[in-house]
Amino acid sequence: MPSVLHRIARPQPVLLDARVLHSGKLLRVRGGQGGQMSIFSSNLFPIVGLFTSNALYFSPIPAVLERLKAGSLGALNPIPTTCIVLSTFAWLMYAFSVPNAWVVASNLPGACAAMAA
């Protein structure tokens, strides 16, 4: 005897067609701009992200140089620099898999700085 659960209609998965995605209908339903990017999201925000990420990646350089002159690690914790190296390489692998020049530009200098540190 079939249970009640077998008689309930299961929701069908939504198949996103490329035509629907490029038409912008999904974004319009949710209140978006219909696929059109503003000057802020296409240029300004990536530039701000580029500068802030590189400032973050280059921030441990003075402490590392000071420790190099002293000849020992002392109180310097190497774990954050190691995490920066792993993070930048993970982001670079992602940026090369989906061609995105902004992600490459914001992580390539950081990878070089972290490897130098």
Secondary structure, 3 states (H helix, E strand, C coil): CCCHHHHCCCCCCCCCCHHHHHHCHHHHHHCCCCCCCCHHHHHHHHHHHHHHHHHHHHCCHHHHHHHHHHCCCCCCCCHHHHHHHHHHHHHHHHHHHCCCHHHHHHHHHHHHHHHHC
